[in-house]
Amino acid sequence: MAHVDYLIMGVYLGLVLVIGWFAKRRMHRDEDLFLAGRSMGWLSIGLSVMVTAFSVVNYMALPTEVLANGSYVLISLPVFFLAAFVVSRFWLPVLFKKRLSSLYEYLELRYDARVRALAGVVFILWRMAWMATALYAAGMLLSKISDLDIYLVIVLAGLVATLYTGLGGMRAVMWTDCLQFFVLFGGILLGLILFMQAVGWEDFLSIASSGGRFKPFYPFDFGFFSLDPGVRISFYSGVIGVTVAFLSRYGADQVIVQRYLSARGIEQARRGIWLNAVAAFLALSFLAAFGVAVYVQAVQHGELQGITFAQLPLPQRKALALQEFIRGIRMLPPGVFGLVISGLLAATMSSIDSGINACSSSWVSDVAPGCRRESGGDRVKSLGWVYVFGLSSILLGVLLVPLVGYSRSIFVIANQIINALGSPLLALFLVGLILKRSNASGAFWGGLLGFVFSVWFSLCYQDLALHYYAVVNLLVTCLLIWGLSVICSLRKVAIDK
């Protein structure tokens, strides 16, 4: 890294800390810590939701996925708008009508405090796994493309995110997310422009199409419409599986819903959701094009031969794709390289700060009744939990380095394991909203068994399309909640007789 790259990274880290310091002046109570005093507008909500859901896992996984396997994964992009419609039309009226302080408070109103606490615990485990994965991915990638040590990246990103989150609460998190959006988006866009200038538009189209990087769209792949559940990515798994994963993320994830609850009103939240859909669609489209441009440049330089590369086994294609992606970033000029590095840090820290704040909020509001009673009033009483969850996420990220190593696909981790674990939470909400006869005992035990099944299935079953894991976990948990609700109702009737 050149001196200018270190300077850009230092300026970025300094700015997020300054934002946290200024936000500190408006943090007077726990509602400010967790909901920014319910004062945020649509712009900050939309950009914050986008970068919160977008981590370094996406930054690395999507272009390397396109580089290795083609554009199959792009079938997921229109689902952003479908998820925005469902959440704005059906979720938000429920949230704002009841003026909830936590997403999982709805489950206590619908069922009882046990179900609310269960949802809080499941969410915290899910989000802590995601934060650890994001920190590990950032450390792994930055250690490969720069001279930064993997452990240094994990600790630095985690500590800075924890510090400004503790200083300014949700207001600091959301405004730093806005800064991180422009750093992230600017790095992607500038890197793409430079790559396109280097490869040329004609070569971009001809080499990419002859190498199959635009498949399944061009040349069209009829196998894309296969009904075989073992096909890695098909039209049906992409649409159905990603819809379930996105509804879990945008409708049942406290990290995201916390931003809706911080809005001045329901219309601000709705506009923010649609802004997120547009921003995410554009950012991921540019990132996919980034991956194609890296492929074209590698072919031009003789690093890859299109047909031969396409015929390699999948593990070898993945390894070569990651290698070429890293080489492509290294070729960026000083200054632009520093902006991309800062963008990678921004993508990481936007996930970490949000996760820390949301885990603290869920612990205080949903899991620990004693903390819930103490968290009201006109003083900030729950700040210590921010630092507990922040330091815990750093520790987990450090532990992942020797456990995961460098061989496991981050794209697989994100889709097969992390995304799938949100399905039990989505099931609790869907069953609660749709099936009026579901009861508290069925929801509690069905949700618990559904989470246990989801962990086992996502870790141990390897022969299913990546995006179907979320679908299977959702269906199984819904059936468990419904079936156990019926059994508990019949048992209660028998006891009453």
Salt bridges, closest charged atoms under 4 A:
GLU31 OE1 - ARG29 NH2 3.01
GLU31 OE2 - ARG38 NE 3.09
GLU65 OE2 - ARG232 NH1 2.68
GLU108 OE1 - ARG116 NH1 2.60
GLU108 OE1 - ARG372 NH1 3.32
ASP112 OD2 - ARG114 NE 3.25
ASP177 OD2 - ARG259 NH2 3.27
ASP253 OD2 - ARG127 NH2 2.28
GLU267 OE2 - ARG270 NH1 3.17
GLU324 OE1 - ARG327 NE 2.85
ASP366 OD1 - ARG116 NE 2.73
ASP496 OD2 - LYS492 NZ 3.26
